[in-house]
Amino acid sequence: MPLALAAPTPGARQLSRGVTATWWYTATAVIAFELTIVGAWTAITMAVDLRAFVGVVVGGGGLLWIASTIPLLVDYRHRLDAEPGVRWARLVVPLLVAVAYGIAAGAVAGSWQLLLMPIAQSLVLLNWPRGVRYRVVLAVTIALICLAVVDSTVDVTEEIPLLFPVAYTVLLPLMTVSSLWWWDVLITLDRARASESRLAATQERLRVATDVHDLQGHHLQVVALQLELAERLMPQDAAAGMEQLRAARASVDDARQGTRDLALRFRSVPLGDEIANARDLLRAAGLDVEAVIPADADEAPAAALGPVIRETTTNVLRHGGGHRARLVLAREGASWRYSISNDAVGGALQDAAGSGLEGIRRRIDEANGTLEVGRDAEEFTVAVTVPMHPAAT
């Protein structure tokens, strides 16, 4: 039976949306650069030559060339997951479009720089190996500057005010690669964050495995020795053999209790950290969160309030539907009071009073505490109060 994949957490979804939004910003910026330069060349060329085919070649052909750069951008987005090197077979059509547009537009406008511009831009967008891209950008920028000087000596361009398109064309590769550089930085940081999270989880699992191995290994070795001794003593001294069996049973009980204590130590989190984690989780889900955590929060009964904090935080994420939340932990005499409020909307208030609150009610009853649930048209509040020492109570 195939294992079901765990649903992504709200924080992971928020990060994923942020990465996707950054990519769309980067791709939109690059396409905007290209649209601006094509529009400038089209306007200036048609200012001198009003024939219709001039606009079709420079403007219409430019739009076709811009469309051909979209596959290059898509290929660049996934370049870290791709094999090293440039996949020329997939990119030959966009490059041919760039060459065709450059030749046609350059001939119509009488500009060598316009001839090279689409080819240079498409080359910049390719998935070059590390260190090669900057050499390509430097080479095409120098070539565009040289061709701008050549264009200045051509008679047909003397009537055209080329300062803006010439300067923008020279800067186009640099602006493009700077936008892609920001995307590379974001992806590198995101992958470093994911790697750090996986490493922390692996280290924690290793620590748990080591502690379990040390605990169980010691007790099992003692039990094995006691049973072996009992086996040898039984034929000769039954009473001594029974004493060793009772000692082995006691060792098993010690192992069970040690395992429980170890599990409790790993499960228990200081209550201040529990509330801080809930606050960060809600913020990662996009809520505006206010948390009031007293300095002595770790003295509160974590065994009673910890599950309540986790369950109420889950309720806010599942059923809240609002934009803000407030978490408050406070000492009231000989008790601790924890409350969480959120601006639930629509039918979410009714949906929130499900099995989650029933589970909280049972936990609080066992701790001799009280549960209060408040609703109005705009806000949903859950508050619990437990004695300072619920176990003793």
N, C-alpha and C positions, 0 to 999 in steps of 0.2 A: 504494500500500500504506500503510495507516494506521500512524503511528508509535506504538510501545508506550510507555506512560507509565512513568516511573521509579517504582520502589517507594519508599514513604516510608522515611526513615531511622529507626533506633530512637529518636533524639532527637526527631524530629518526631512519631513516634507517642506518645512519653511526654508531650510538650507537649499533643498533641491530647487524650490521656486526662485530663490535668490540667484543661484547659478544660472538657471535658464533665463531669468530676466537680464542678467549681465550679458549673456551671449546675444540676446536679441538687441540689446543696446549697442554692442560691438558691431554686429552685422549691419544694423541700421545705419550706424555712423559711417561705415565703409561705403555702403550703397549711396548714402547722402553725398559723400565726397565725389563719387563717380557721377551722380546726377548733376551736381553743381558744375563740374568741369565740362560735361557734355553740353549742358545748357548754355554755358558761357561761350564755348566754341561755336555752337549753333547760332546763337544770337549775333556774334561778331561776324561770322562768315556770311550770314544772310543780310547783314547790314551793307555789305559790299555787293553781293550777288543775290538778287531777289528771285532767281529762278527756283521753281518749286522743287526740282530734283536735288538742289543743294540742301534744303531742309530735310528731305527724305534721307539723303545719304548721311549727313552729319548727325541730325537729330534722331531719325528713326533707326538708323544703323547703330547709333549710340545706345538706344534703349535695348536693342537686341544684344549688343555686347555686354551691357550691364546684367541682363538676364543670364548670360553665359557665365558670369562670375559667381552666381549663386551656388552652382555645384562646387566651385573651388572653395567657397566659404564653408559649405557643409563638410567637405572633405577636411578642411583645416580644423573644424570643431572637434572631429574625432581623431585627430592626428596622433594623440598620445596613446590611443588604443590600437593604432594601425602599425603595420610593419615599417621598419626604417626605410627611408628612401622615398622618391616620388613615384607614384603609380601612373606612369605616362599613358597607359592604355585607356584609363578612365578619363583622362584630362585632355586627350588629343582634340576632341571636338571644341571645348571652350577655347583652347589655344588657337585653333584654326579660325574660329570666329573673331578672336582678337586680332589676328594677323590680317584677315580680310577687311575688317572694319578700319584698321589702321591705314592700310593701303588706299582704300576708297576715300576715307575722310581726309587723309593727308593730301591726296591728289586734288580733291575738290577745293580744299582750303589753301592749297599751296604751302603747306607747313610740314617740314620734316619732323618737328616736335610732336605734332598731332599724330603723325604716322607711328611714332614709337610709343606714345603714351598708353594706348590700350594693351600693347604687348608687354610693356614694362609693368603695368599694374597686375596683369594676369600672372606674370612671373613672380611678383612679390607674394601673391596669394598661395603659391604652391607650397607643399609640405616639404621644405628643404631640410636636410639633416642639420643637427646642431652646429652653429657657427657659420653655415653657408648663407643663411638668409641675409645677414648683415652685409656680407660681401656683395650679394645680388643687389640689395638696396643701394649701396654705395655706387656700384657700377652703373645702374640705370639712372641714378640721380645725376652723376657726372655726364652721362650720355645725353640726358635731357637738357642739361645746361649748355652743352656744346651745340646741340641742334637748335637751341633758342638763339645762340649767336649766329649760326648759319642762316636761320630764318630772317634775321635782321638785315641780311644782305640781299634777300630775294625781293625783287621789285614788287611782286604781287602783294606782299604783306606790308609794304610801307604805308598803305592807306588804312590799315586795320590797327586800332588801338589794342595792342596785344599785351599790355603790361599785366592785367589781371589774369587772363588765361595762361600766359607764359609762366608767371610766378606760381600760380596754383598748380599747374601741371608739373613743375619742378618739385613742388612740395608734396604732391600726391603720394608717392611711395613712402615718404617719411611719415606722413599723417596716418597712412594705412598701417604701417608696421608698428607705430606707437599704440594704435587701438588694439591690434592683435597682441601686443606685448602685455597690456593690462589684462586681457583675457587669459594669457598664459600664466600670469602671476596668480590670478584667482584660482585657476584650476590646480596649480601647484600647491597653493595653500589649502584648498579643499581636500586634495588627496593626502597632504601631510596630516591634516586634522583626522581624516578617516583612518590613516595608518596608526596615528597615535592612539586613537580609540581602540583599535583592534589590539595594539600592543599592550595597552593597559588592561584590557579584558583577558588577554593571554597570561599576563603576569599574575593577575588575580586568580585565575584558574590554577596556575602553577602553585601559587601560595596555598590555596585551599587543598590541592592534591597533596602537597608536601605535609601539611598539618594532619590531614586524614591518614596519610601513610605512616607518619611518626606515631600518631595516637594508636591506631589499630594494630600496626606492626608490633608495638611494644606489648600491648595486652594479649594479642594472639600468641606471641611467643611465650609469655608467662603461662597462658592457659594450656598451651601444648606441653610445656614442661611439667605442669601440675598433673595433667592427665596421664602423661607417661609415667610419672612417679606413682600415681594411684594404681596404674596397671601393674606395676612391679610389686607394690605393697599388698594388693588384694589377696593373693594366695597365702601370704604369710601373716599379715596383720590387717584384718578387714577394717578394724576401727581406724587405723592410720590411713588406710586407703580411702575410707569415707571422708576423713578429714581433708584429704587432698581434693576430693571431688567437691566438697563444700567450698574449699578455697578457689577452685576453678570457677564455680558458679559465681562467687563473689567477684572474681576478676572479670567475668562476662558482664556483670552488673556495672562494674566500674567503667568498662569499655562503652556500654550503652549510655551511661550518664556523661562520660567524656564526650561522646559524639553529640549528645543533645546540647551540652554546653558550647561545643565548638560551633554547631549550627546556629545557636542563639547569638553567639558572638559575631558571626558573619551577617546575621539578619538584622541585628539591632543597629540602628543609626541614631546618633544624638538628635534630639528633637529639633534643635536649632538648625542642624544640617538638613533635616527632613523638610522643614518649612522652606528653607532656602532652595532646596531642590524643586519643591512644588512651585515656588515663585519663578524659577528659571524655566521650568517646563511650560508654564502658562505664558510667559513672555515669548518663548520660542514659538508658541502657537499663535502669536500675534495679539495677545491681550495686553492692556495697560494694567500692570499689577502693582499694588501697594502691599507690603508685608511689614508687620510690626512684630519683631522678634526681640524679646527682652534679653538682657545680658545673662540671666540665670536660666535660660530656656532649657539647657541640658539637664537641669534638675527635675524637669517635668517627667511624668511617667510615660516613657517612650513606648512601652509594651501596650499601653491602652490607647494612646493618642496617635502613635505612628501609623497603624492601619487606617485610622479615621482620616488622617491627613491625605494618605494615598488614595483612599476611596473617594473622598470629596473632590480631590483634584481631578480624578478620572471623570466624575460626574460633570464637573464644569466643562471639561474638554468634549464630552460626548453630547451633553444636553444643553449647555449654556446658551450658545448662539449669540452672545453679547460681545462687548469690546473691553470690559474692565472687570477686575476682581480685586478683593481686599481680603488679606489673611491676617488674623490677629491672634496672638497667644498672650495671655495675661494671667497673673496669679491673683486669685480672689480669696483672701483669708487662708483657709486650709485646703483649698482646691485650686485646680488649674482650669482655665476656660479657653477653649479654642473655637474660633468662628471663621467662616469663609462666606463671603457674599459676592454675587456676580449679577450683572445686569442682563438676566435671561430675557429672551424676547419670544413673542408668539406663544405657541403651545409647548415650548421647551420646559416651562415651569412644571406643568403637570407630568411630563415625561420623566423629570428628574426624580420623582418620588417613587422609585421602583425598588427592585431587590437590593440595590446598593445601600439605600437608607435603612432597609430592614436589617441588613448585615451590621451596619453601624449601630443600630439600636440594640441588637443582641450583645455586641461587644461592650457597649457602654453599660448595659444592665449588669453584665458579669463583673464590671469594675465598680458597681454601685454608684454609677454616675447618672447624669440626665442628658437627654437629647432634646433640642428645640429646633423646629423647622418653621421658618417664617417666609411668607410669600406676599407679594403685592403686585401691582400691575407692572412694575418695572424691575423688581429685584427679588432674588431668591437667596435665603440665608440659612445656613446650617450651623448650629452652635452646640458644643458639647462641654459638659463640666464634669470633671472626675476628681476624686479625692487625691490629695498629695501623695498618699501611699495606698493605692487601691488594693494591693495584695494583702496588706495588713488589715484593711477594713473588711 
